[in-house]
Every structure is written in C-alpha cells, then in structure tokens.
Amino acid sequence: MNFLTLRIRLPLFSEALTCKCIGKQFSTCGVLGSGENKDYVINPDFVNRNPRNLEQMALARKRQGWKFQSPTREYYNKLVFDKTSKHTSGKVVHWTGNTVVSASTKEWAIRRHLYSVKDVSAAQNIGSILAQRCLEAGVSCVFLGEKENFTSEAGMSFLKAVEEGCISLQEPDVVEAEYKPGIDYGGPKRLGGEDKDTPMKDDYQF
C-alpha cells in the first residue's frame, strides 16, 4: 500500500495541515481551503495507525465481570517479572495475552554486559531496559501483576528500576460517560414515581 503525505502551507496565522492519502489515486486527496487549495478534496478513507489510542486516553473499557478470577484481567497492560535459575526477564503483557514489550538476559546484546544473568544487578538492568523500551513503544503506565513475584530483593530492584525509568505502576481509572442512555426509573419526578401530581416536564423519558 502506498502512502503520500501532503503538507500545504496556508496564509499567515494558519497552521500547516497534513493529509495522508491512501491508494494509488492521489489526485482525489488533499485539504479543503481557499485559493490554491480549493480544488483539493479530502480522502474519506482514514486508517488509524495506533489502534490502542483509546487505551492511552483511558477511554477503552477494561475487561470486567470476573471479580473472583485469579489472576485478574481488569487492566490494559500488565507488568510481569520472571526470574529462573538460568535467566532474568521482564515483559509487559496486553490483556489479550499478547506481549507488547519484553527484555531478557537471553538477548546477547544484554547478556554480554552483565557479570551474572540471575543476580540483583541483572534484575535492575532488565528493569531499566524494559522501562526505556516501554517509553519508546508509547507505554507510560502499567498494571502491577502478581505482587508475590516482586517480594524478593531482585523483584524490588526490578520495580525500582522501572519506576526510575518514568513508568507508572498504576493505570488511570477508566473515564466513564456522564450520560447513560435508557430510562431512569428510580429518578425523581419520573413516570410511575412517588410524586405523581407533579406536571410533566421536557426531561421526561418514555
């Protein structure tokens, strides 16, 4: 698929507009305006190059209804730390089960700079590298998973390195809409309510 970016400068006190045209017929794309740009037409097709932008704005719904499920899945991205007798690794897992970002001593680029792959220093370095990769991937806050995995000295060093890398260990609350469609049967002065003598108003719901 071919992409073409048109950046057209408008007159003074105007911002530069960018239009991304998709497909081979670029003549049908452009920006609306006056003067030289009046003949351009905006392409109606738009491709969202960041499908998780609603999660970053805390607008996407989290998976709910599993209060007694362990481990919980009421999160966007979960921080996971794993330390075995041979390697130390950390990763950020999406609620769908896919790995978003990971770092491990199995990578030769990391292992060659470590004295040991299973000590506290290795966990601290893995946390710093994972935090840097999270920021590069656009992940600035994560959900802290099973806390019993972070009670050891290596786990606490890993968490400290992640926090020092400007990664928040708490995700923001989901932004709920103030208006919810439907009939409010329990509200005051509604049809079938206690105060039946009150005259009907414009806000009555049928």
N, C-alpha and C positions, 0 to 999 in steps of 0.2 A: 504494500500500500504506500502510495506516495503522499508526502506532506509538503505543503508550501506555506510559508509564513509571510504575510504582507504587513509591513509596518509603514503606515502612512502618517506623515506629519500634517497636522491641522494648523490653522492660523494661531496667532499668539493667544496666550491664556487658555490653550486647549491641550489636552493630554494626547499622547500617542496611542492609537488604537491598534490592536493586533487581531488579525483574523487568520485562523488556521483552516486551510482548505483541504478537503479530503477527496481523493479520487484523481482522475486524470483530466477532468474538465475544470480547469482552474478559472476559466473565463466567467463562470457563473458565481464566483465568490468575491467577496470584498467587504467594504464597510459603507454604510449609508452616511451621507453628508451633503454638503453643498459645494459648488464649484467643480473642481476636477474630479471629485469623488462621488458625484451624484448618480453616475451611471453604474456604480458597483452595487451588487446585491449580496446580502449575507447568505452563506450556505446554511440551509435549515438543519443539516446533519451536524451533530455535536458529539464528540467522543470524550468521555470523562477519563482522563489519564490517571486519575487517582481514585479508584473505586472505594477507598476507605476514608474519604474525607469526612463523611458523616460521623465516623467513629472519633476522628480527631477533634471534631466540634462537639462531641458528646451528645449528638442528636440521634444516633442509631440506637435502637433498643438492644438491651442486653438480654441474654437468654435467662428467662425466669420460670418459676413454677417447679423448681427442683430443690426445695429447701432441705430435704433430707438426703440429697445426693452428695456423696463424697468421693473425689474432690468436686467442689462447686465449679460451675461453668458460667457464673454470672460475672463476666469480665470481657474485655476486648483482647488484651494481650497479657499473658501471664509469664512471670519470670521463673525460670527453672534452673536449679543448680544441681549438678551431679558430680560426685567425687567417688571414684573407684580406686582399687589398689594399683591401677596402671595409668589412669588419666584423670584429668580435671576438665570439666566442660560446663558451659552455661549457655542458655538459649532463651529466646522469647517466643512463646507459642501462642498462636491465634486461637480463639475459642472454637474454631472449626477443626483444630488439630494440626494445622499446617505450621511449620517452623518459619518464623519471619526473619529472625537474626540469630546467629549462633557463633560461638567461639570455643575452641577446644585446644588442648595441648596435643591433639593428634595432628594438628596442622604443623608442618615442618617450619614454616615461617615464624611460628610462635615458640615451638619446642627448642629450636636451636639457640634461643637466647635465655633459656631457663636452666638453672642448675638441677632442679628436680621438677617432675611433672605432677607431683602429688603432695607437695608441701603447702604451707600457708602463702608463701610468696607466689606460687603458681596460681592459687585461687585469687589473689589480689590482682595479679596481672590479667587474668582472664576477665575479671570484673571490669577493669579499666578498658580493655579492648572491646568488650561487649557494649559498654556504655558509648564508646566512640562510634561503633557500628550502628547502634540504635539511633543516635542523633543523625548520622548520615542517611539512615533509612526513613527519617521523619517520625520516629517513635520517641516521645519525650516523657511518657508516664506508663508504668506497667502495674500489674496486679501481683501482689506478693502471694505466691502459691503456698504449698505446704510449708509451714513455718518450722516444722521439726527438722527440715533439711538444712536450716540456717543456724542451728543452735551450736554447732561446733565452732572452733576457732577459725577454721578455713571458711566456713559459711559466713560468719560475721565479717571476716575480712573481705569476702566477695561482695557482700551487701554494702559495706562501707565504700569500696571502690566504685560500685555502681552509683551510689549517691553522690560521691565526689565528682563523678562524670556528668553531673547535671541531669540525672534521670530520677524522676519522682517515683516513689514506691507505692503510690496511691492514685488510682484513677479517679477522674472527676465524676460526680453524680450525673446521671442522665437528665437532660433538660426536658422536662415534661411540658406538654402543651397546656395552656391555661383553659382553653375551651375544649370540651369533650362533646362530640355530637350525641344526640339522644334526648330522651325525655327525663327530666329530673322530677321523679315522683315524690321525693322527700323534701323538695324545696318549699319555701314559704309561698303562700298565695298562689298555689297551683290548682289546677282542676282536680277535684277529689280531695283537697286538703282540708285542714280543720276550719279555716276561715272561708266558708263558702259564701258569705254575704259580701265579700269584697268584690267590687266590679272588675271585670276582665281588663287587662292591660295589653299593651302591644308585645310584651315579652312572654306571653303565654305560649306554651309549646303543645302542639296537638300530635 
